[in-house]
Amino acid sequence: MPRKKHSWLQYTLWRHVIPRLRLLNYWIIARFAMLALWTLRRLPADKALNFAAYVARRIGPWFGRHRTAVDNLRLAFPDKSGEEIEAIALDMWENMAKLAAEYIFLDQLFDFDPDNRQSGRIEIVGEERFLKIAAEKRPHILFTAHIGNFELLPIAGAVHGMELTALFRPPNNPYIADYILATRRSTMGKLLASSNGAAFALAATLEKGGNVGVLVDQKFSRGLVTEFFGRTCETNPIVPMLARRFECDVYPTRCTRLPGNCYRLEIEDRLELPRDPDGDIDVQASTQLLNDVVERWIREDPGQWMWFHKRWILSNRQRNGSRKRVAATPADGQA
């Protein structure tokens, strides 16, 4: 049967009109976001964060993603009541609103003073590991998840003399992405946006003896079949694959929100990655281990993770019945 030809009007719509409308929509959303941030910037940091949290807890349930979050929470915590699930979802909206507002106060919020550790907002657990990594002239991988204000972790590394190249996935909105990138670069050192060449860039950094930081809790449509909260998902194997290639140490790191707009930044002990019979790092088992670490963190304080992310939506490859566990190439660095 011959393929139906698109009309000139359809071609024009898809090639020119719709992309421009999408860009206009992004621009309008970005203007509202910038206006909100400008307004918050007029307030002291604590008042701005608390106001953002207050608003988010009230308008968050209006969005469709709230239903996604509630559905995910019910499946992850079948023993919790409906009231408990809704409470966690509201905590999530508060966490996300504070994260957005904190971009304009990063220089004020990170007030860690090694000579007066009781005076500031920042508590660091495992500080000796930050210093150890900074002093060692060999590659390391630090991984984290979208928990608390994960943006503070690279700042902590830089303060302790650690040179870190952080892989991040920019928002789909290009105008907001530009703002966030400019804000991050002013405080976080080297940044690498996820793209088709991100894995090679990370490998080049490690090959030179550098350190990289990666988020590992997002869906990756060409990833390995793993489990997360007892449900099948696809996970990016970039961390185990790089660790296997360069035989570098891997450290779990996380940020936890504390009362009073304070933060605990923690770097845990070096992770012992599973090995295969030949003694090499087992990529499949190690990828699952990273999921298990992140799940442990989330279970300790579920309201600090972004439950509206469609972490468990499988790619066409998996939905069509292919459950083969292949070592996917982490080409675009979607960690």
C-alpha positions as CSV (number, residue, x, y, z in Angstrom):
1,M,0.0,0.0,0.0
2,P,1.6,3.3,-1.0
3,R,2.6,5.7,1.7
4,K,0.2,8.6,2.1
5,K,1.9,11.9,1.2
6,H,1.7,14.7,3.6
7,S,0.1,17.9,2.3
8,W,2.0,21.1,2.1
9,L,0.0,22.5,5.0
10,Q,0.8,19.5,7.2
11,Y,4.5,19.8,6.3
12,T,4.5,23.5,7.1
13,L,2.7,22.9,10.4
14,W,5.1,20.2,11.6
15,R,8.3,21.8,10.3
16,H,7.8,25.5,11.1
17,V,4.6,26.4,13.0
18,I,4.5,23.8,15.8
19,P,8.2,24.2,16.7
20,R,7.8,28.0,16.9
21,L,4.6,27.6,19.0
22,R,6.5,25.3,21.4
23,L,9.3,27.7,21.7
24,L,6.8,30.5,22.4
25,N,5.3,28.4,25.1
26,Y,8.7,27.8,26.7
27,W,9.4,31.5,26.6
28,I,6.1,32.4,28.3
29,I,6.7,29.8,31.0
30,A,10.3,31.0,31.5
31,R,9.1,34.6,31.9
32,F,6.6,33.6,34.6
33,A,9.4,31.5,36.3
34,M,11.9,34.4,36.1
35,L,9.2,36.8,37.5
36,A,8.6,34.4,40.4
37,L,12.3,34.1,41.1
38,W,12.7,37.9,40.9
39,T,10.0,38.3,43.4
40,L,11.5,35.8,45.8
41,R,14.9,37.5,45.4
42,R,13.4,40.6,47.1
43,L,12.9,38.6,50.3
44,P,15.4,37.3,52.8
45,A,16.4,33.7,52.0
46,D,14.5,32.0,54.7
47,K,11.3,33.9,54.0
48,A,11.6,33.2,50.3
49,L,12.1,29.5,50.8
50,N,9.2,29.2,53.3
51,F,6.9,31.2,51.0
52,A,7.8,29.0,48.0
53,A,7.1,25.9,50.1
54,Y,3.7,27.3,51.3
55,V,2.6,28.1,47.8
56,A,3.8,24.7,46.4
57,R,1.9,22.7,49.0
58,R,-1.3,24.4,47.9
59,I,-1.0,24.4,44.2
60,G,1.0,21.2,43.6
61,P,-2.1,19.0,43.8
62,W,-3.6,21.0,40.9
63,F,-1.1,19.6,38.5
64,G,-1.4,16.3,36.6
65,R,2.0,15.2,37.9
66,H,0.5,15.1,41.4
67,R,-1.6,12.2,40.3
68,T,1.5,10.5,38.9
69,A,3.3,11.0,42.2
70,V,0.4,9.6,44.2
71,D,0.1,6.5,41.9
72,N,3.9,5.9,42.2
73,L,3.8,6.3,46.0
74,R,0.9,3.8,46.4
75,L,2.8,1.2,44.4
76,A,6.1,1.9,46.3
77,F,4.4,1.9,49.8
78,P,1.4,-0.3,49.6
79,D,1.3,-0.4,53.4
80,K,0.7,3.3,53.8
81,S,-2.7,4.9,54.1
82,G,-4.1,7.4,51.7
83,E,-3.5,10.2,54.1
84,E,0.2,9.2,54.5
85,I,0.6,9.1,50.7
86,E,-0.9,12.5,50.2
87,A,1.3,13.9,53.0
88,I,4.4,12.6,51.3
89,A,3.3,14.0,47.9
90,L,2.9,17.5,49.6
91,D,6.3,17.2,51.1
92,M,7.6,16.4,47.6
93,W,6.1,19.6,46.2
94,E,7.6,21.6,49.1
95,N,11.0,20.1,48.4
96,M,10.8,20.9,44.6
97,A,9.7,24.5,45.3
98,K,12.5,25.1,47.7
99,L,15.0,23.6,45.2
100,A,13.8,26.1,42.6
101,A,14.0,29.0,44.9
102,E,17.4,28.0,46.3
103,Y,19.1,28.7,42.9
104,I,19.0,32.4,43.7
105,F,20.4,31.9,47.2
106,L,23.1,29.3,46.7
107,D,25.9,31.6,47.7
108,Q,24.1,32.5,50.9
109,L,22.9,29.0,51.8
110,F,26.3,27.3,51.5
111,D,27.8,28.8,54.6
112,F,30.0,25.9,55.8
113,D,32.8,27.1,58.0
114,P,35.3,24.4,59.1
115,D,36.4,26.6,62.0
116,N,32.9,27.1,63.3
117,R,30.8,24.1,62.4
118,Q,27.9,24.9,64.7
119,S,27.1,28.3,63.3
120,G,25.9,27.6,59.7
121,R,23.2,25.8,57.8
122,I,25.5,23.1,56.4
123,E,26.3,19.9,58.2
124,I,28.9,17.7,56.5
125,V,29.1,13.9,57.2
126,G,32.2,12.1,56.0
127,E,34.2,15.3,55.5
128,E,37.4,13.2,55.6
129,R,36.3,11.4,52.5
130,F,36.0,14.7,50.6
131,L,39.5,15.6,51.6
132,K,40.8,12.1,50.8
133,I,39.4,12.2,47.3
134,A,40.7,15.8,46.7
135,A,44.2,14.6,47.8
136,E,44.4,11.5,45.7
137,K,45.8,11.9,42.2
138,R,43.5,9.3,40.6
139,P,40.0,9.2,39.2
140,H,36.8,8.8,41.4
141,I,33.1,8.7,40.6
142,L,30.6,10.2,43.0
143,F,26.9,9.5,42.4
144,T,23.8,10.9,43.9
145,A,20.0,11.3,43.3
146,H,17.4,14.0,43.1
147,I,17.1,14.2,46.9
148,G,17.1,17.4,49.0
149,N,19.2,20.0,47.3
150,F,21.6,17.8,45.4
151,E,23.1,21.0,43.9
152,L,24.9,21.7,47.1
153,L,27.1,18.6,46.8
154,P,29.4,19.9,44.0
155,I,29.8,23.1,46.0
156,A,30.9,21.0,49.0
157,G,33.4,19.2,46.9
158,A,34.9,22.5,45.5
159,V,35.2,23.9,49.0
160,H,37.3,20.9,50.0
161,G,39.6,21.3,47.0
162,M,38.0,18.6,44.9
163,E,37.9,19.2,41.2
164,L,34.7,17.7,39.9
165,T,33.0,17.5,36.5
166,A,29.3,17.1,37.2
167,L,27.0,15.6,34.6
168,F,23.6,17.1,34.5
169,R,20.5,16.9,32.4
170,P,19.2,20.4,31.4
171,P,15.5,21.1,31.5
172,N,13.6,20.8,28.3
173,N,12.8,24.5,28.4
174,P,15.9,26.2,26.8
175,Y,15.3,29.5,28.5
176,I,15.1,28.0,32.0
177,A,18.1,25.7,31.1
178,D,20.2,28.7,30.2
179,Y,19.4,30.4,33.6
180,I,20.1,27.2,35.6
181,L,23.4,26.6,33.7
182,A,24.6,30.1,34.4
183,T,23.7,29.8,38.1
184,R,25.4,26.4,38.4
185,R,28.6,27.5,36.7
186,S,29.1,30.4,39.1
187,T,29.4,28.0,42.1
188,M,29.9,24.4,41.0
189,G,32.9,24.3,38.7
190,K,32.9,22.2,35.6
191,L,29.6,21.1,34.2
192,L,28.7,18.7,31.5
193,A,25.3,18.7,29.9
194,S,24.0,15.2,29.0
195,S,24.3,14.6,25.2
196,N,25.4,12.0,22.8
197,G,29.0,12.6,23.6
198,A,28.7,12.9,27.4
199,A,29.9,9.4,28.2
200,F,33.1,10.0,26.1
201,A,33.6,13.3,27.9
202,L,33.3,11.6,31.3
203,A,35.7,8.9,30.2
204,A,38.2,11.5,29.1
205,T,38.0,13.2,32.5
206,L,38.6,10.0,34.4
207,E,41.4,9.0,32.0
208,K,43.2,12.2,33.1
209,G,42.7,11.3,36.8
210,G,39.8,13.6,37.3
211,N,36.6,13.1,39.3
212,V,33.0,13.0,38.0
213,G,29.6,13.4,39.6
214,V,26.5,11.7,38.2
215,L,22.8,11.5,39.0
216,V,21.6,7.9,38.7
217,D,17.9,7.9,39.5
218,Q,16.3,8.9,36.3
219,K,14.7,6.7,33.6
220,F,17.1,5.7,30.8
221,S,15.3,4.2,27.8
222,R,18.3,2.2,26.6
223,G,19.4,1.1,30.0
224,L,19.6,-2.2,31.8
225,V,16.6,-3.9,33.2
226,T,16.7,-3.5,37.0
227,E,14.3,-3.2,39.9
228,F,13.4,-0.1,42.0
229,F,11.0,-0.4,44.8
230,G,10.2,-3.9,43.6
231,R,9.1,-2.7,40.2
232,T,10.9,-3.2,36.8
233,C,12.6,-0.1,35.4
234,E,15.5,0.7,33.0
235,T,18.6,2.2,34.6
236,N,21.7,3.9,33.0
237,P,24.8,1.7,33.6
238,I,27.2,4.6,33.0
239,V,28.7,4.5,36.5
240,P,29.5,0.8,36.7
241,M,30.7,0.8,33.1
242,L,33.1,3.7,33.7
243,A,34.2,2.2,37.1
244,R,34.9,-1.1,35.3
245,R,37.0,0.5,32.6
246,F,39.1,2.8,34.9
247,E,39.0,0.7,38.1
248,C,38.1,3.8,40.1
249,D,36.5,4.1,43.4
250,V,32.7,4.9,43.6
251,Y,31.2,6.9,46.4
252,P,27.5,7.5,47.2
253,T,26.7,11.1,48.2
254,R,23.5,12.7,49.2
255,C,21.9,15.9,50.5
256,T,19.2,15.7,53.1
257,R,17.0,18.6,54.1
258,L,16.9,19.4,57.9
259,P,14.4,21.6,59.8
260,G,15.0,25.4,59.6
261,N,16.3,25.3,56.0
262,C,19.4,23.5,56.9
263,Y,21.1,20.7,55.1
264,R,23.1,17.6,55.7
265,L,25.7,16.7,53.0
266,E,26.9,13.2,53.3
267,I,29.6,11.2,51.5
268,E,29.3,7.5,52.4
269,D,32.0,4.9,52.4
270,R,33.4,3.7,49.1
271,L,31.0,1.3,47.5
272,E,32.1,-2.3,47.0
273,L,30.8,-3.1,43.5
274,P,30.0,-6.7,42.7
275,R,32.5,-8.6,40.6
276,D,32.1,-11.3,37.9
277,P,34.0,-14.7,37.9
278,D,36.8,-13.0,36.0
279,G,37.2,-10.4,38.7
280,D,35.9,-7.5,36.7
281,I,33.1,-5.2,37.9
282,D,29.7,-6.8,37.2
283,V,27.9,-4.0,35.4
284,Q,24.4,-5.5,35.7
285,A,24.7,-6.3,39.5
286,S,26.4,-3.0,40.2
287,T,23.7,-1.0,38.4
288,Q,21.2,-2.8,40.6
289,L,23.3,-2.0,43.7
290,L,23.1,1.7,42.8
291,N,19.3,1.5,42.6
292,D,19.3,-0.2,46.0
293,V,21.4,2.6,47.6
294,V,19.1,5.3,46.2
295,E,16.0,3.3,47.3
296,R,17.4,3.2,50.8
297,W,17.9,6.9,50.9
298,I,14.4,7.5,49.6
299,R,12.8,5.2,52.1
300,E,14.5,7.1,55.0
301,D,12.7,10.3,53.9
302,P,10.4,9.8,50.9
303,G,9.1,13.4,50.7
304,Q,12.5,14.6,49.5
305,W,12.4,12.7,46.2
306,M,10.6,13.7,43.0
307,W,7.9,11.1,42.8
308,F,6.3,12.6,39.7
309,H,9.1,11.4,37.5
310,K,7.9,8.5,35.3
311,R,10.7,6.3,36.5
312,W,8.9,3.0,35.8
313,I,7.7,3.7,32.3
314,L,9.4,1.1,30.1
315,S,10.7,1.7,26.6
316,N,9.2,0.1,23.5
317,R,11.9,-2.5,23.6
318,Q,10.7,-3.7,27.0
319,R,7.0,-3.2,26.4
320,N,7.3,-5.4,23.3
321,G,8.5,-8.3,25.4
322,S,12.3,-8.1,25.2
323,R,13.6,-8.6,28.7
324,K,17.2,-9.3,27.7
325,R,19.7,-7.7,30.0
326,V,22.1,-6.1,27.6
327,A,24.9,-3.7,28.5
328,A,23.4,-0.6,26.9
329,T,25.8,2.2,25.8
330,P,25.2,5.2,28.0
331,A,25.6,7.5,25.1
332,D,23.5,10.5,26.1
333,G,24.5,10.4,29.8
334,Q,20.9,10.6,31.0
335,A,21.8,10.0,34.6
